Amino acid sequence: MFKQFTQPLVASANQGEAQPRRAIAAAPVEGKWDARYSHAIPHDNAYYFKCMIAGVLSCGLTHTAITPLDVTKCNMQINPGKYGGLVSGMKTIAAEEGAGALFKGWAPTLIGYSLQGFCKFGFYEIFKDFYANIVGEEKSIEYRGMLWLAASASAEFFADIALCPMEMVKVKVQTSPHGTFPTALGPAVSTMQANAADTRFPFGSLVPLWSRQIPYTMAKFYFFEKVVELFYAHVFTRPRETYSKGEQLGVTFLSGYTAGVICAIVSHPADTLVSLLGKSENKGKGFGQIASEFGYANLATKGLTTRILMIGTLTGLQWWIYDTFKTVFGMGSSGGAPKK
């Protein structure tokens, strides 16, 4: 499937000698439109790889930075009676376990979400061009929203497989009662592996993770792309290249934040379910039973305000970091109306 994206140029027949190996996109067939060459910057393999590295920084750094919010949010989801709000929840955790407890799970967070970001952003760019080439130039513009949704869903499918083991470790570390489970990465992983029958490690949470992350990512990419288009169509109406890099990155952040708020609402019930799976009393229970016992209204609302604050800021910063990296390497900022 990706062979057309990964053909390396290794020799020059005309010169009769080997050339330096470098990953490039396959040369377009003469007279045939190719999505990879329809951009100001050609989407060769080097471009895709840089997007993957930008995704590592985008997701890994931001998720790790908001670990205290994540710790509090997870505990609010599994024990709303004890952790009633963001500020009070943080105070309760710090009072009972020490301030350092607010950073529980930072290591699996950094590893897991770096791997996720590598796949999420890099594969999105690949799938977007791949699907555009399937439908052709005209339909790729007319139905670009559907392409965004399909590409983001496809990318997240693989990104969650990469994320799942560390996500399970993170949730277990963050939600286990104080002193009942190791908080250091190595012992935590070893304990999860040793008790795999009970913890369902390493992929026991993959299905609810897909149910949380795929809708989230579809909303994240679709609404980001759409809001960027609206900004440049109705607010920043001069040619895009006339705006400074700082102004373009400002549009990126605002568009990302808007998309993040929508993402938080869409994915919150599944996010709560993932957190509930880490509770010892839910061991062996099915997803439906856990949801029914916790209450469907609680799944949709408990910790939602905190999640909106967290995900809105997180998504805005992720897109800003991603586009900053791309801008520094001469790849331009993301999104915008296609040139017709």
N, C-alpha and C positions, 0 to 999 in steps of 0.2 A: 504493500500500500504506500509506503513512504519511499520506495526506491527512487521515484522521480525527484525527491527532495535531497537525495544523499549521494549522487554520483560524483566522485572526486575526479578532478582533472589531474592526472598523474604524469602525462607525457605530451610532448608536442611532436606530432608526426613530421611537421614541416622542418623543425629544427633538428630532429633526429636525436634528441637527448631528453632525459627525464627532467621534468620541472618539479619544483617544490610541491609536495602534497598539500592541498588545501581543500577544505570542504566548501563546495559551492552548489547552488541549485543547478539542476540539469538545464542545458541550453534550451530555450523555447523552440518548438517546432515552427519553422518559417511560415508566416501567414496565419498562425493560430494564436489566439489571445491566451495569455498566461497570467493568472492573478498575481503570481510572484513578481512579475516584471511590470505590473500596472501601477506600482507605487513609486514615489520619488526616490526612495531607497530600495533597491532590489532585495527581495526576501530570499537570500541565499542561506546556506547552512550556518555561516558565521553570524548572520542576522538572528536566526532562530536560537543559536547557542547564547548569544548576548541577552536575548529575551529571557532565556532560562535562568541565567545568572542574575538578571534584574529581578526575576521572580523569587529567587532564593533570598535576596536582600529584602525585597518587599514584604514577603510573608514571614520569614524567620525573625527578622528584627522587630517588626511591629507586634506580632503575637507575644514574643518574649517580653517586650516592654510593658505590656498591659497585663502581665501575670497576676498582680494583685486584684485587678478587676475580675479576671477570669476565675481565680480562686473563690472570690466572694460570690460571683454569679452562680458557679456550680453548687456551692453550699446553699444558696438561696433556693435553688431548684429542687434539691433533694430534701431540704429541711426548712421549708418556708416559715414554720412556726418559730424557729430559733433565730434564723437570719432573715429578719423582716425587711431590711432595706440595705442599700449599698453602704452608706456611712456606718450605720449601726452594725451591719454584718462584719465590716472590716474591723471595727472596734472589738467585737466579740471574739473574732479569730485572734487578733493581736493580744487581747487580754488573757485568753486561755492557753495560747501556744507560743506567744512571743511574736514580735513584729516580723521576724524572719519567715514565719509561716505564710505570710502573704505572698512569698515568692516560691512556695512549694511547686514543684513540677516545671521549673523554668528550663531545665536541661532537655527533657523529652519534648517540651514545647518548641524549643529552638531547633532541635533535630527534625522533629516531625513536620513542622510547618515550613522549614527550609526545603525539605524534600517535596512537600506539597506544592510550594511556590514554583519550584523548578519545573514540575509537570504542568501546573495550572496555566501559567502565563506562556511558557514555551509551546506547549501542545495547542493552546488556543490559537496562537498565530499560525501554526502548521495546519490545524484542522480548518481554520477560516479560509486559507488559501486553497486547501485541498477540496473543500466543498464548493468553493467558488468556481474552480476549474471544472467540477462535475456539471454544474448547472449552466455555465457560460457567462460571458460578460454582462449581457443585458439583464438576465434574471438575477445575477448576483447583486446587481444594484437595486433592482425592483424589490427583491425579497431579502435584502440584506439583514433585516431583523431576524428572519428565520435562520439565516446562516450564523448570526451571532449566538442564537440560542443553541443550535446544533453543535457548533464548535465548542462552546463553553461547557455544555453537558458532556461531550466526548472527552474533553481535556480533564474535567473533574472526575470522571469515572476512573481514570488511571491515577490521578493525583491522590484520591482517597485510599487507594490500595497502598500507595507509598506512605501515607499519613497514618493509617489505622493502628499499627502496633504502638507507636509512640503516643498516639492520642489515648489509647486504652491505659497506658502507663500513667500518663498525665492525669487523667480523670481519677484513677484509683489513688494516686498520691494526694491529690487535692481534696478528695472527699472522704477519705478514711478517717475515722476518729483518731485523735491525737494519740500516738504511741502504738497504734495497732498495725501500722504498715510502714515499711521503710520509705524515707523521703529522698534518699540519694539515688541517682540514676541506676548504677550497677546493681545494688541490692534489690531495688524495686523491680527491675527487669528479671532478675534471677527468681524472685518470689513469684512473679506472674507466670514465668515458665514452669516453675516447680508445681504450681497449682493450676495448670492450664485447664483441667477438667472443670474447675469452678470458675476461673476467671475468663475462660473462652479466648485466652490469648493465643495467637496474635491478631486474629481477624474476626473475633466474635462480635465486634461492633460495626463491622463493615456495612451491613445492610442499613441500620439506622444512620450510619455516617453518610452513606449515599443519599438517604432520604432527606438528610439535613443539608449536606453540602452541594448536591447537584442543583436543587432549586435555588439555593443561596447564590451559587456561582452563575447560574443562568440569569438571575436578576442582577447580580453584580456587573456582569459584562454588558447585558442588554441595555440596562438603564444608564450605565456609564456612557456607552456609545451614543445612545439617544440624547442624553442631556448635553453632551459635548456638541452634537449636531445643532441642537436648539440654541446653545450659547453662541455659536459662530454664525447662526442664521439670523438671530434676532437681537443679540446684545453686542457682540463683537463682530460687526458687520464688514469691517475692512478685510482685505485679503489677509489670510492667516499669517503669512510670512512677514507682514508689516508689524506684527506684535512682538514684543520682546520675549525672550525665553521665560523670564519671570512671570509675565502676563499669561503666557500659554500654560505654565505650570499652575498658576492660580486657577485657571479654568479647569485644569485636570483635578485639582483638589476639591473644588466645589462640586464638580460632577461626580467624583468618587464618593464624597460625603452623602450626597443625595441618594446615590445608588445604595450606599450602605444602610441607610435608614430603612429603605424598602426591603433589603436583604434580611435585616434583623427580624422584621415582622414575618416574612415568608418562612424563614428557617427555624424560628424559635421553638415550636412544638417538638420537632425532631431533635433539636439541641438539648432540650430538657430530658427527652427520653434517653439520649446517650449518657447524660449525667446520672440518671436513675439506674442505669444498668450497672454502675459501679457500686451501688449499695449492697452490702452483704445480705440483707434481708430479701433482696430481689434475685438471689442466686437460683438459677434453674427456672425462673419464670419467663414466659413468652412476652414479646413486645406488647401484644394486645392486653394481656392480663395486667402488666405494669401500668399501662396507660389508663386502663379502666379503674384500677385501684387508686391511682394518683388523682384522677379526674381530668377530663379532656379540657375543661375550662382552665384548670391549673397549668396544664401543659402549654397552653397558649398565652398565659398571662404572667405566671410567676417568674420574676426576674426580667420581664420584658423591657422595662424602662432602663435598667442597667445594661441590658444587651443592646438596646438602641444606641445608648451613649457610647458603649464600647465598640460596636460594629460600625457605627457611622464614622467615628474618629478613625478607627482601624482601616476601614476601606478607603477613606479619603487619603490617609497617609500612605497606604499601599500603592495607590495609583500615583501619588506624588513621587514616591521613591522610585517606582518603576519608570515613570516618564523622565525623572531627573537623570537616572542612569542612561536611558536611551538618548536624551538630549546631549549629555556629556560625550557620548560616543558617536554623535552625529547622525542618530537614527530618527530624530524628530519626536514630537509628542504624539500621543495616541488619539484616535477618534477623529471625528469631523465628517462632513458630508462628502460623498464621493464626487470626483470630477467626472462630469458627463460630456 
